[in-house]
Amino acid sequence: MTVQSPADPSDLRAELRDRHEQVLGDAAAALAARSFYQRYPDSPSPRVHGEGAAEKGLAAYESHLGRPFDLGDQPTTGESVGSEVSPYGPELGVTYPRLDVDAAMAAARDVMRGWRAAGPRTRAAVCVEIIDRLHARSFELAHAVMHTSGQPFVMAFQAGGPQAQDRALEAVVAALVEQERIPATARWEKPGKDAPLVMDKEYVCVPRGVALVIGCNTFPTWNAYPGLFASLATGNAVVVKPHPRAVLPLAITVQVCREVLAEAGFAPALVQLAAEGDGEGLAKELALHPDVAIIDYTGGPGFGGWLEREGAAHGKAVFTEKAGVNSIVLDSTDDLRGLLGNLAFSLTLYSGQMCTTPQNLYLPRTGLQTPDGPVSVEDLAARLGEAIGRLTGDDARAVELLGATVNEGVRSTAAGLGALAEEAGGEVVVESRAVEHPAYPEAVVRTPGVVRVDAAREDVYTRECFGPVALLIVTDSTEQSLAQFVDTVREHGAMTAAVYSTSEEVLAAAREASLDAGVALSENLTGQVFVNQTSAFSDFHGTGANPAANAAYTDAAFVAPRFRVVATRRHVS
């Protein structure tokens, strides 16, 4: 919905505060209770979004293709960049203005005073309006996410649209709660012998400086929105640096941000896009810029680790999500079919290209215990392969779960199962099958494969194999499985973990292990909740307690470092 701007922008700000007061209150209550809350429905059904919404979204996406993207008066060098090619095959042909970095930083610095003066609640209301406008463009964003990340369409709609928008709202509300913990004013009285000493005090939340969001290729909106909106809601200007192969979803986002800010009487320079070509190294240049005070990053551990070290050295607040080795401990089950179906879906979804997809499956040599007797390692591998086959046996249906592989690294990993097994002294127990996409013949689509390895081969299973590859690690016992799980996560990190057991003692030990490792745990998932999915307002994404990430979406530690409190005090007669 587009708001007609009143003549006085302050009128629109008041209108936005009134309009979004209820949602801010409801979302804050859900955040405090960690209960279910969903502002943005994630079904692409026309019953939810209206007839014609999908067609309009597709047309809006196609209108961007093969032409320059308009970002208004954003400072530019006069050059253009853009080389996005869909993992499904087509070239997007969109070009973006190259940001004049120094001019952009100067503009961002200059406009933060007015944004700061607006106060936390006005900023939050403006942010909610931005997110609402993004929601109205969810189908357009879905196609942009699909054709830059390789996600299947429904997943791109859900994760790239409404679920990302709920995460954005979560960050806004968390930021508002932390800022409003500090009263705007206070009267301070100290009893005295003759008369009390009285002072009036004012407290203002001030932004840290310019925030930099460094986007990723696989989840360009979902991973960028928490940092973007947490920084914006706390008064900071934001420069968004997308992955060079996934610019369009964040370009649309920045465009919407700038439109709403301008309507509300704020400078569009509060949000700017820094697009680049492949391999230009702009992220490093921006991260080292003296005006950048906050950095949000999703990507590999090499650059993420460098950002953490350099950020600390330069006094910057750095929030990273890096690589990890997600683990599942298999002990026993009373629902083997549910376990296999749930695990097969988790491995299959988006070809394993999620930071939350399980990789290491720990199983004792004695097999998985069931009411009908133990299921051997060989039998479990065969049954898991059958479960994956049921999901992916029909190519036309399979691609709606698998999507397309996003880059050559993922493709080589999936194609190199034999070499991996040979290196590990193991064997391929579930083959990765090439799938033909009926609509996009150039897409490279792979089903997940599984390699059996021995627990002694820590050199193999302690490194991330990003993509449709899982390792079935054979241990001497469940106790050893838990010990290896803890050691691996402590040293190499993980975003998710799970356990399957009918033993309360084993479940209690797994909970202790997850606390020791610093990773969230899922127990006995056999239904429609999967280990690689999290829910805004209830589930934390990451913990910041292991090397996979130094931050969590969204806790107080994620938002509070983005602002500081400056006080003014004066005597009262």
C-alpha positions as MATLAB code, in Angstrom:
seq = 'MTVQSPADPSDLRAELRDRHEQVLGDAAAALAARSFYQRYPDSPSPRVHGEGAAEKGLAAYESHLGRPFDLGDQPTTGESVGSEVSPYGPELGVTYPRLDVDAAMAAARDVMRGWRAAGPRTRAAVCVEIIDRLHARSFELAHAVMHTSGQPFVMAFQAGGPQAQDRALEAVVAALVEQERIPATARWEKPGKDAPLVMDKEYVCVPRGVALVIGCNTFPTWNAYPGLFASLATGNAVVVKPHPRAVLPLAITVQVCREVLAEAGFAPALVQLAAEGDGEGLAKELALHPDVAIIDYTGGPGFGGWLEREGAAHGKAVFTEKAGVNSIVLDSTDDLRGLLGNLAFSLTLYSGQMCTTPQNLYLPRTGLQTPDGPVSVEDLAARLGEAIGRLTGDDARAVELLGATVNEGVRSTAAGLGALAEEAGGEVVVESRAVEHPAYPEAVVRTPGVVRVDAAREDVYTRECFGPVALLIVTDSTEQSLAQFVDTVREHGAMTAAVYSTSEEVLAAAREASLDAGVALSENLTGQVFVNQTSAFSDFHGTGANPAANAAYTDAAFVAPRFRVVATRRHVS';
ca = [
       0.000    0.000    0.000;
       1.329    3.449   -0.930;
       0.718    6.269    1.517;
      -0.232    9.664    0.157;
       2.249   12.024    1.760;
       0.723   14.990    3.615;
       2.109   18.454    2.957;
       3.926   18.342    6.301;
       6.124   15.231    6.683;
       5.648   15.411   10.452;
       1.964   14.647    9.855;
       2.927   11.466    8.013;
       5.295   10.500   10.825;
       2.494   10.867   13.356;
       0.199    8.892   11.055;
       2.782    6.114   10.768;
       3.248    5.969   14.535;
      -0.505    5.629   14.998;
      -0.910    3.107   12.189;
       1.868    0.826   13.366;
       1.443    1.176   17.130;
      -0.575   -2.040   17.356;
       1.862   -4.162   15.358;
       4.829   -2.862   17.349;
       3.063   -3.752   20.573;
       1.926   -7.182   19.399;
       5.347   -8.042   17.998;
       7.096   -6.894   21.178;
       4.793   -9.104   23.251;
       5.521  -12.089   20.993;
       9.245  -11.422   21.209;
       9.119  -11.311   25.004;
       7.116  -14.553   25.187;
       8.968  -16.225   22.250;
       5.505  -17.197   20.979;
       4.164  -17.677   17.450;
       3.749  -14.409   15.590;
       3.518  -13.857   11.855;
       2.704  -10.464   10.412;
       3.469  -11.442    6.849;
       1.730  -14.616    5.597;
       4.146  -16.794    3.645;
       1.724  -18.650    1.401;
       1.869  -17.485   -2.241;
      -1.787  -18.420   -2.708;
      -4.050  -15.877   -4.447;
      -6.477  -16.443   -1.561;
      -3.924  -14.651    0.621;
      -2.499  -12.039   -1.737;
      -5.366  -11.541   -4.156;
      -5.985  -12.538   -7.746;
      -3.376  -11.181  -10.118;
      -0.736  -10.474   -7.458;
       1.565  -13.196   -8.769;
       1.270  -11.989  -12.373;
       1.910   -8.369  -11.357;
       4.965   -9.444   -9.376;
       6.391  -11.351  -12.322;
       5.790   -8.371  -14.616;
       7.502   -6.063  -12.109;
      10.507   -8.382  -11.954;
      10.736   -8.637  -15.730;
      10.578   -4.849  -16.016;
      14.008   -4.667  -14.368;
      15.704   -7.037  -16.797;
      18.098   -5.708  -19.366;
      18.044   -2.103  -18.156;
      19.597    0.274  -15.634;
      18.193    0.190  -12.098;
      17.031    3.573  -10.815;
      18.258    4.610   -7.368;
      17.469    8.289   -7.672;
      20.082   10.781   -6.546;
      22.414    8.287   -4.892;
      26.046    9.496   -5.318;
      27.640    7.736   -8.264;
      30.919    7.747  -10.135;
      28.990    7.791  -13.419;
      29.900    4.156  -14.103;
      27.617    1.131  -14.058;
      28.148   -2.406  -12.812;
      26.135   -5.598  -13.115;
      26.768   -9.130  -14.354;
      24.081  -11.270  -12.688;
      23.344  -14.598  -14.340;
      20.544  -16.746  -13.000;
      21.596  -20.170  -11.697;
      18.730  -21.316  -13.922;
      20.532  -19.973  -16.990;
      19.258  -16.576  -18.196;
      21.311  -13.417  -17.868;
      19.498  -10.706  -15.943;
      21.163   -7.819  -17.759;
      20.441   -5.349  -14.951;
      23.002   -2.615  -14.357;
      23.434   -0.540  -11.212;
      25.109    2.810  -10.592;
      28.570    2.456   -9.079;
      28.567    4.164   -5.702;
      30.902    7.081   -5.101;
      32.069    5.768   -1.735;
      33.459    8.937   -0.193;
      30.508   11.042   -1.330;
      28.095    8.387   -0.083;
      29.754    8.242    3.325;
      29.704   12.019    3.618;
      26.010   12.079    2.713;
      25.250    9.334    5.230;
      27.053   11.215    7.999;
      25.243   14.434    7.221;
      21.709   12.997    7.372;
      21.948   10.936   10.554;
      21.283   13.904   12.854;
      17.685   14.282   11.639;
      17.113   10.538   11.809;
      18.525   10.471   15.344;
      16.281   13.358   16.421;
      13.171   11.509   15.235;
      13.475    9.147   18.188;
      13.196    5.357   18.478;
       9.417    5.018   18.037;
       9.222    7.150   14.913;
      12.150    5.287   13.424;
      10.473    1.979   14.232;
       7.200    3.099   12.623;
       8.997    4.197    9.456;
      10.813    0.843    9.352;
       7.524   -1.053    9.665;
       6.135    0.992    6.779;
       9.180    0.028    4.696;
       8.677   -3.647    5.531;
       4.973   -3.429    4.676;
       5.872   -1.942    1.283;
       8.389   -4.743    0.728;
       5.683   -7.258    1.562;
       3.488   -5.746   -1.129;
       6.306   -6.531   -3.581;
       6.890  -10.095   -2.358;
       6.227  -11.760   -5.722;
       8.626   -9.385   -7.451;
      11.222  -10.103   -4.768;
      10.580  -13.826   -5.068;
      11.571  -13.884   -8.732;
      14.607  -11.707   -7.985;
      15.702  -14.070   -5.209;
      14.993  -17.173   -7.299;
      17.065  -15.946  -10.232;
      20.026  -14.776   -8.169;
      20.213  -17.546   -5.560;
      18.861  -20.603   -7.370;
      16.179  -21.207   -4.758;
      13.005  -22.896   -6.038;
      10.189  -20.388   -6.485;
       8.031  -21.185   -3.450;
      11.060  -21.151   -1.180;
      12.249  -17.898   -2.759;
       8.826  -16.396   -2.098;
       8.720  -17.564    1.501;
      12.321  -17.127    2.650;
      13.086  -14.181    0.394;
       9.809  -12.399    1.103;
       7.494  -12.837    4.111;
       9.896  -14.811    6.314;
      12.661  -12.290    5.684;
      10.167   -9.513    6.381;
       9.193  -11.088    9.706;
      12.896  -11.282   10.614;
      13.188   -7.601    9.689;
      10.256   -6.719   11.933;
      11.781   -8.802   14.716;
      14.985   -6.761   14.480;
      13.058   -3.472   14.518;
      11.078   -4.470   17.596;
      14.134   -5.817   19.417;
      15.910   -2.527   18.705;
      12.928   -0.514   19.928;
      12.697   -2.534   23.153;
      16.376   -2.016   23.926;
      16.235    1.724   23.250;
      13.075    2.208   25.282;
      14.637    0.514   28.292;
      16.239    3.923   28.766;
      13.759    6.644   29.813;
      13.836    9.831   27.761;
      13.815   11.984   30.917;
      14.203   11.536   34.664;
      14.078   13.775   37.728;
      16.838   12.856   40.135;
      16.578   13.815   43.792;
      19.204   13.215   46.453;
      18.057   13.928   50.012;
      20.039   16.697   51.732;
      20.326   18.183   55.213;
      18.590   21.427   54.326;
      16.996   20.637   50.971;
      17.215   17.850   48.400;
      19.626   18.092   45.504;
      17.467   17.972   42.386;
      18.475   17.515   38.759;
      16.618   16.956   35.518;
      18.256   14.469   33.192;
      17.677   13.607   29.537;
      18.861   10.480   27.757;
      19.263   10.211   23.989;
      20.041    7.036   22.058;
      22.672    8.016   19.502;
      23.756    5.900   16.524;
      27.239    4.430   16.293;
      27.805    5.658   12.735;
      27.425    4.313    9.221;
      26.470    0.634    9.103;
      27.650   -1.709    6.359;
      25.618   -4.774    5.364;
      27.544   -7.314    3.271;
      25.061   -9.617    1.576;
      25.389  -13.254    0.530;
      24.497  -15.133   -2.654;
      22.205  -17.820   -1.247;
      19.811  -15.825    0.981;
      20.233  -12.203   -0.137;
      17.256  -10.756    1.787;
      16.775  -13.181    4.696;
      20.346  -12.753    5.881;
      20.613   -9.011    5.146;
      17.374   -7.758    6.670;
      18.171   -8.287   10.381;
      21.313   -6.155   10.244;
      19.840   -3.601    7.862;
      16.760   -2.931    9.973;
      18.481   -3.245   13.347;
      20.939   -0.527   12.296;
      18.290    1.670   10.699;
      15.960    1.419   13.713;
      18.775    2.450   16.064;
      19.480    5.619   14.099;
      22.317    4.595   11.824;
      22.612    5.188    8.108;
      23.177    1.972    6.156;
      25.227    1.107    3.090;
      24.105   -2.203    1.578;
      26.812   -4.108   -0.318;
      25.135   -7.081   -2.058;
      26.935  -10.148   -3.313;
      27.819   -9.314   -6.944;
      25.763  -12.276   -8.172;
      22.709  -11.379   -6.050;
      22.227   -7.628   -6.334;
      18.647   -7.242   -7.554;
      16.776   -8.344   -4.389;
      18.705   -5.848   -2.280;
      18.499   -3.142   -4.937;
      14.698   -3.407   -4.773;
      14.950   -3.288   -0.978;
      17.109   -0.161   -0.997;
      14.782    1.481   -3.504;
      11.790    0.915   -1.211;
      13.724    2.166    1.828;
      14.639    5.375    0.051;
      11.093    5.973   -1.184;
       9.522    5.631    2.263;
      12.217    7.694    3.974;
      11.709   10.521    1.476;
       7.925   10.452    1.916;
       8.353   10.742    5.675;
      10.641   13.749    5.298;
      13.940   11.976    5.876;
      16.935   11.917    3.554;
      17.118    8.916    1.200;
      20.871    8.890    1.821;
      20.095    7.004    5.029;
      20.096    3.851    2.870;
      22.401    3.448   -0.141;
      23.369    0.570   -2.423;
      27.006   -0.305   -3.121;
      26.930   -2.698   -6.083;
      30.120   -4.144   -7.528;
      31.321   -6.580  -10.133;
      32.718  -10.014   -9.335;
      36.102   -9.930   -7.617;
      36.391   -6.164   -7.168;
      36.946   -6.323   -3.408;
      34.577   -3.482   -2.518;
      33.559   -5.129    0.771;
      37.075   -4.794    2.149;
      37.337   -1.166    1.061;
      34.016   -0.324    2.687;
      34.797   -2.264    5.866;
      37.992   -0.297    6.371;
      36.390    3.077    5.680;
      36.729    5.254    8.788;
      33.048    6.252    8.715;
      31.855    2.642    8.951;
      31.147    1.776   12.579;
      28.974   -1.350   12.198;
      29.414   -4.352    9.892;
      26.989   -7.196    9.234;
      28.365  -10.079    7.194;
      27.143  -13.440    5.925;
      29.568  -15.644    4.033;
      32.706  -17.745    4.276;
      34.907  -18.009    7.370;
      38.029  -16.548    5.755;
      36.700  -13.056    5.127;
      34.399  -13.299    8.143;
      37.342  -13.984   10.439;
      39.283  -11.118    8.884;
      36.344   -8.783    9.501;
      36.134   -9.848   13.140;
      39.847   -9.217   13.695;
      40.021   -5.940   11.786;
      36.727   -4.738   13.222;
      37.987   -5.214   16.759;
      41.244   -3.481   15.883;
      39.368   -0.446   14.538;
      36.644   -0.296   17.193;
      33.838   -1.409   14.872;
      30.869   -3.537   15.920;
      31.021   -6.642   13.717;
      28.261   -9.249   13.416;
      29.075  -12.349   11.362;
      27.449  -15.548   10.195;
      30.045  -17.885    8.715;
      30.398  -21.552    7.819;
      29.659  -24.404   10.195;
      29.350  -28.167   10.437;
      25.767  -28.968   11.394;
      25.306  -32.294   13.146;
      22.673  -34.910   13.951;
      23.188  -37.642   16.551;
      21.217  -40.802   15.709;
      20.612  -43.107   18.656;
      17.094  -44.573   18.565;
      13.580  -43.866   17.352;
      10.031  -45.139   17.617;
       9.108  -43.523   14.260;
      11.649  -44.623   11.688;
       9.562  -43.536    8.709;
       9.031  -40.072   10.220;
      12.747  -39.743   10.988;
      13.769  -40.724    7.454;
      11.212  -38.461    5.814;
      12.140  -35.485    7.958;
      15.864  -35.990    7.436;
      15.490  -36.559    3.688;
      13.542  -33.317    3.333;
      16.149  -31.375    5.343;
      18.951  -32.703    3.144;
      17.005  -32.104   -0.082;
      15.668  -28.581    0.486;
      17.519  -26.099   -1.772;
      20.114  -28.782   -2.553;
      21.614  -28.459    0.913;
      22.670  -24.865    0.227;
      21.416  -23.549    3.556;
      23.669  -22.568    6.444;
      21.377  -24.704    8.609;
      21.376  -27.914    6.530;
      22.664  -30.973    8.451;
      25.970  -32.401    7.256;
      27.349  -34.808    9.881;
      25.109  -37.744   10.787;
      26.595  -39.665   13.743;
      25.474  -43.299   14.088;
      26.854  -46.111   16.297;
      28.210  -49.249   14.617;
      25.453  -51.199   16.339;
      22.935  -49.216   14.299;
      19.802  -47.226   15.089;
      17.666  -48.800   17.808;
      13.948  -49.218   17.037;
      11.051  -51.160   18.614;
      11.511  -53.764   15.847;
      15.213  -54.171   16.554;
      18.359  -52.344   15.410;
      18.614  -50.902   11.920;
      22.177  -51.455   10.737;
      24.372  -48.729    9.317;
      24.028  -50.227    5.845;
      20.259  -50.608    6.118;
      19.781  -47.071    7.446;
      21.823  -45.642    4.562;
      19.747  -47.616    2.071;
      16.480  -46.488    3.629;
      17.632  -42.872    3.713;
      18.467  -43.145    0.019;
      14.984  -44.505   -0.627;
      13.414  -41.610    1.306;
      15.426  -39.096   -0.726;
      14.382  -40.951   -3.862;
      10.706  -40.666   -2.970;
      11.112  -36.893   -2.738;
      13.262  -36.452   -5.827;
      12.388  -39.366   -8.120;
      10.225  -37.248  -10.416;
      12.345  -34.471  -11.960;
       9.490  -32.001  -12.388;
       8.557  -32.283   -8.706;
      12.145  -32.566   -7.492;
      13.224  -29.192   -8.861;
      10.551  -27.490   -6.769;
      12.460  -28.660   -3.692;
      16.028  -28.701   -4.969;
      16.206  -25.440   -6.897;
      19.475  -24.946   -8.773;
      23.067  -25.137   -7.573;
      24.332  -21.621   -7.027;
      27.991  -21.857   -8.101;
      30.758  -24.123   -9.381;
      31.992  -24.870   -5.875;
      28.697  -26.490   -4.942;
      28.555  -28.358   -8.234;
      32.047  -29.790   -7.874;
      31.321  -30.872   -4.308;
      28.181  -32.729   -5.391;
      29.913  -34.307   -8.368;
      32.975  -35.307   -6.336;
      31.399  -37.764   -3.905;
      33.571  -40.614   -5.180;
      36.751  -38.646   -4.654;
      35.594  -37.601   -1.192;
      34.830  -41.202   -0.271;
      38.216  -42.351   -1.560;
      39.984  -39.618    0.404;
      38.100  -40.593    3.559;
      38.583  -44.316    3.136;
      34.808  -44.635    3.082;
      32.123  -45.283    0.508;
      29.287  -43.518   -1.255;
      26.097  -44.942    0.251;
      23.642  -42.566   -1.442;
      24.513  -41.257   -4.906;
      23.919  -37.623   -5.909;
      21.796  -37.698   -9.047;
      21.737  -35.038  -11.758;
      18.180  -33.770  -12.333;
      16.877  -32.270  -15.567;
      14.940  -29.043  -15.006;
      11.905  -29.069  -17.324;
      11.759  -25.280  -17.652;
      15.455  -24.323  -17.398;
      17.652  -26.867  -19.197;
      20.831  -24.919  -18.338;
      20.265  -25.263  -14.583;
      22.534  -27.693  -12.743;
      20.356  -29.536  -10.247;
      21.608  -32.297   -7.919;
      19.961  -34.548   -5.356;
      21.762  -34.996   -2.030;
      24.396  -37.701   -1.714;
      25.731  -39.422    1.397;
      29.245  -40.689    2.097;
      29.991  -43.142    4.907;
      33.142  -42.368    6.901;
      34.661  -43.623   10.126;
      34.739  -41.481   13.252;
      38.534  -41.599   13.161;
      38.577  -39.419   10.019;
      38.197  -36.071   11.741;
      40.236  -34.486    8.946;
      37.293  -35.129    6.610;
      34.120  -34.464    8.598;
      35.315  -31.402   10.499;
      35.312  -29.291    7.334;
      32.220  -27.894    5.697;
      30.999  -29.589    2.502;
      28.578  -26.904    1.353;
      25.827  -28.237   -0.867;
      23.983  -31.545   -1.352;
      26.448  -33.723    0.588;
      26.026  -35.439    3.953;
      28.485  -37.618    5.866;
      27.319  -40.707    7.743;
      29.906  -40.980   10.513;
      30.175  -44.390   12.151;
      31.061  -44.244   15.853;
      31.647  -46.812   18.588;
      28.675  -45.589   20.645;
      26.190  -42.779   21.151;
      28.523  -41.470   23.852;
      31.281  -41.136   21.263;
      28.825  -39.541   18.827;
      27.995  -36.846   21.380;
      31.652  -36.306   22.255;
      32.646  -35.912   18.593;
      29.688  -33.609   18.035;
      30.771  -31.323   20.894;
      34.428  -31.239   19.873;
      33.630  -30.546   16.216;
      31.170  -27.736   16.924;
      33.435  -26.110   19.508;
      36.304  -26.000   17.043;
      34.539  -25.504   13.711;
      31.077  -24.185   14.572;
      27.504  -25.114   13.698;
      24.231  -23.303   13.168;
      22.013  -26.297   13.988;
      22.087  -29.644   15.748;
      19.592  -32.447   16.306;
      19.257  -35.705   18.167;
      17.022  -38.744   17.721;
      16.555  -40.923   20.787;
      13.830  -42.631   22.803;
      16.054  -42.552   25.892;
      15.548  -39.709   28.336;
      19.117  -40.199   29.523;
      20.460  -39.762   25.997;
      18.262  -36.716   25.409;
      19.490  -35.160   28.662;
      23.088  -35.857   27.630;
      22.414  -34.313   24.205;
      21.028  -31.172   25.828;
      24.139  -30.849   27.951;
      26.273  -31.461   24.872;
      24.475  -28.724   22.937;
      25.035  -26.303   25.820;
      28.711  -27.228   25.934;
      28.985  -26.792   22.164;
      26.929  -23.575   22.124;
      24.447  -24.631   19.454;
      20.639  -24.866   19.391;
      19.236  -28.396   19.555;
      16.183  -30.029   17.953;
      14.903  -33.310   19.379;
      13.128  -36.119   17.514;
      11.807  -34.120   14.580;
       9.513  -36.397   12.583;
       6.757  -34.039   11.421;
       6.510  -30.749    9.544;
       9.158  -28.897   11.536;
      12.675  -29.286   10.126;
      16.078  -28.706   11.686;
      17.110  -26.226    8.998;
      14.111  -23.913    9.491;
      13.661  -21.294   12.208;
      10.712  -19.130   13.159;
      11.012  -15.387   13.736;
      10.102  -14.103   17.209;
      10.552  -17.577   18.701;
      13.686  -19.301   17.386;
      17.075  -17.665   17.595;
      19.081  -18.067   14.394;
      22.582  -18.868   15.582;
      23.848  -18.363   19.114;
      27.127  -16.474   18.820;
      28.512  -19.150   21.149;
      30.521  -21.160   18.588;
      32.733  -20.298   15.588;
      29.917  -20.484   13.007;
      28.604  -17.049   14.019;
      29.420  -14.371   16.555;
      25.823  -13.118   16.630;
      22.234  -14.335   16.845;
      19.098  -13.212   15.030;
      17.751  -11.579   17.102;
      18.867  -11.072   20.687;
      19.724   -7.977   22.724;
      23.406   -8.398   21.923;
      22.575   -8.064   18.226;
      20.858   -4.685   18.538;
      22.228   -2.938   21.649;
      25.794   -2.388   20.349;
      24.387   -0.372   17.442;
      23.624    2.666   19.627;
      24.980    4.477   22.657;
      23.210    6.579   25.277;
      24.263   10.197   25.819;
      22.872   12.016   28.854;
      22.331   15.715   29.603;
      21.698   16.939   33.180;
      20.880   20.275   34.809;
      20.078   21.601   38.270;
      16.498   22.287   39.268;
      15.991   25.213   41.653;
];
